[in-house]
Amino acid sequence: MNQEERRKYILGQLQVRSSISVAELSEALCLSEVSVRKLLTGMEQEGVLKRTWGGAVSAYGSLREFSHQENEIRNIAEKREIAREAYDLIGDGDAVFLDSGTTTLELARQIVEGPKRNVVACTNNIRVALELAKAEDIRSIIIGGELRTNIYSCVGYLAGQVLNGLFFDKSFLSANHFSLERGFSTPTLGEAELKRKILTISKEKYVLIDYSKFGDDSMVLIAPPEGVDVLVTDWHVPEDVAQGFADRGVRLVAAGLEKNIL
């Protein structure tokens, strides 16, 4: 295994785990612990991970939240493929909820451009609502509340009160991070509370996340892995994640794979 392969292995492990130890890496990479520490130090200087006392964790802290503008340019191809798969899961006649996220924004574009017209789409995100408004023959509902301007999301008491009187056939949620040990998470209490509320009023629960979200935790738990019905992700999904969902009886759809239901 050359140096680049070792780097890829370490980053791959941090996509499915929140941390990894020097001792584990020493055994897996057939390197001395001194060499592993030097490798991790170099990777930390590049900003791709963070060193801990006995190993390494993902580069981003549990409070880090990318703005909509930052997220919009990241992993565009993966998000579009995820959105296409998610659109295929919507039936004509469904009432669906799309929460805040650049992948759910791509799903809104699919709804606008696709052939299914007997759909009601509800959202708490201003950008998603504006996208849905482009289709005059698609009914849409926007949930108001306290506006989080960095991601155009409405949360808080007012949003919760409106949701108290609604039910959905399917909800499509985003998350900032995911790990098999803990589940889906987000940095803020308001976002997590709203997402949990949506899960309780949805018959079918879908989470849309690309591979960059795997392997770390944000501060606030949304749901454990088995708290959703289907994870829709992309073709980079690690085998450990796919197997972990299978073990929990949760369906996983990997967009971009020829045989994408795992």
Protein Blocks (a to p, Z undefined) as FASTA:
>chain_A
ZZklmmmmmmmmmmmpcbdcfklmmmmnopafklmmmmmmmmmmnopaccdfklccdfbd
fkbccdfklmmmgoklmmmmmmmmmmmmpcghiacdddedfklmmmmmmmmmmmblbbcd
ddfbfklmmmmmmpmkbccdddeddddfknopaedjklmmmmmmgccfbdcdddfbdcfk
lopcdfbfklmmmmmmmmmmcfbdcddddfklgoiacfbdfbdfklpfbdcddfklcfkl
mmmmmmnopacddehiablcZZ
